[in-house]
């Protein structure tokens, strides 16, 4: 009699197997301030079971992490989130979500290595948490799009006002999204792919 558990007898799930037709893999980083929805976005769009490193927030974070606007948040990413999505039969995106608290930003160096581009998730209730994030991307020269995550109490901003508030160049795309919805998150990633492609067509400035 075989006493091995059924779990050890089961192979990889079909959705976890990379399609044989996949020819191009692109690393994309999902960044943003604390509590803007990065883990939610990765989990919503990933076609594989996402890897998360969320831990329950404890009293040790009191006075260290700014919970203004996200007082009900009980868990936080302490290393990264990871997921995968196939844009088509040949193009696969590997998604790496970064921790939002500045005390974990030292982990960004490794997460950004080899990344082709980034998505900056923004909460319009707390625009100020995005300023340093965008500044770090600009310092690194990483192309990015801005995705405005729709929260129930989010104030609406005309795109022009939002661009001015974030001090973004005209060419950086700004898109609206609902990080909970797979189709919405996929649209954000497609916007990033289109932007990256447009950059390859733009002559380098002298």
Secondary structure as UniProt FT lines:
FT   HELIX           6..9
FT   HELIX           14..16
FT   TURN            20..21
FT   STRAND          24..32
FT   TURN            34..35
FT   HELIX           38..45
FT   STRAND          54..56
FT   HELIX           59..61
FT   TURN            62..64
FT   TURN            68..69
FT   TURN            71..72
FT   STRAND          75..77
FT   STRAND          80..86
FT   STRAND          91..98
FT   HELIX           102..107
FT   HELIX           108..112
FT   TURN            113..114
FT   STRAND          117..122
FT   HELIX           124..126
FT   HELIX           128..140
FT   STRAND          144..149
FT   TURN            152..153
FT   HELIX           159..166
FT   TURN            170..171
FT   STRAND          174..177
FT   TURN            179..180
FT   HELIX           182..201
//
